[in-house]
Amino acid sequence: MSWIKGFNFRATTGFVTDGANETYVLGSDVGGSDYPVTRNGVTFGWASGAVSQSRDRNAGLDRRLAGIQFTLDPDASTFRVDLPAAGDYIIGLASGDAYGAVSAGRIEILDTSTSRLVIDHPSGFTAGVTFRDATDVDLSAANWPGTNARVTLAFATTILNVTIGASGRAGRVAHLYIEQVETGGAQGGAYHQTIARTRGWGRWV
């Protein structure tokens, strides 16, 4: 079985019920999940610049979109996840706000300090109740659960950092998905393509 972890960002633990292999993340404004927190078999938490603000938004949406954590310009916050090993990981993302339109934003995924993915919109991040996926596609709250796409990123270290905000822009995150890519035998890439489709985790990329 793959190492799969999902992180749902919100303000209170019981606002929605997390799915299998998922856990909640609270913001620093509510005495939240400062690194290191170990839960659901993974160590994680807000690390450097832990100034994240958290909100419970809409429990009627998919659990992964129900809440958010965000920064205010010019603050930035880094969320850390300890990976089980270096290697390739499938990354999923929901960056937006169930409250409404987001005027601007930046989110970056790093291999410790090496940038692996940047989604940066200085003047228009999302419009209405929409969420950007890991391929920088803007999706409605209704469409994101079934059509969000994921990317595969290589990590030379065992530290995955997600920085929200910076570069003069705020940042928002609702959900982060991480899946270790197994190598060799029947558990290789074709296996991951199959489960991504049949479990409704989004398009394979």
Order of alpha helices (4+ residues) and beta strands (2+ residues): beta-beta-beta-beta-beta-beta-beta-beta-beta-beta-beta-beta-alpha-beta-beta-beta-beta-alpha
